[in-house]
Amino acid sequence: LSLSNFMLVHNTVDWFRYDPVGRSWKEYGSVSTATRTLKRRYFLVEKAKDASIVGIVVGTLSIAGYLDALKALRGIIARAGKKSYTFVMGRITPEKLANFPEVEVFV
């Protein structure tokens, strides 16, 4: 959320984002793009709040200390009264995630 706010405040400069897959810089867009991004983010946050089953996706090439973060995330989800499943994957693709239609949101 802070990046979108920053973009809205500094709306006279051009914004770029780095695509690690394509290894290239792409123009991010104008303030209207930032507004659209902010609205989409708000929608996705609300969708996550409404979900009753949350999938926690963990890449096998994770950083050190991911177990502590995973434990904390599971605790937050449990305190919110939601059910969580943990998925450990080497390469995360939409096709793999689509195999679990009962999961309403992935984090």
Secondary structure, DSSP 8 states (H G I E B T S, - for coil): -HHHHHHHHTTTS--EEEETTTTEEEE---HHHHHHHHHHHHHHHHHHHH-SEEEEEEETT--TTHHHHHHHHHHHHHHTT-EEEEEEESS--HHHHTT-TT--EE-
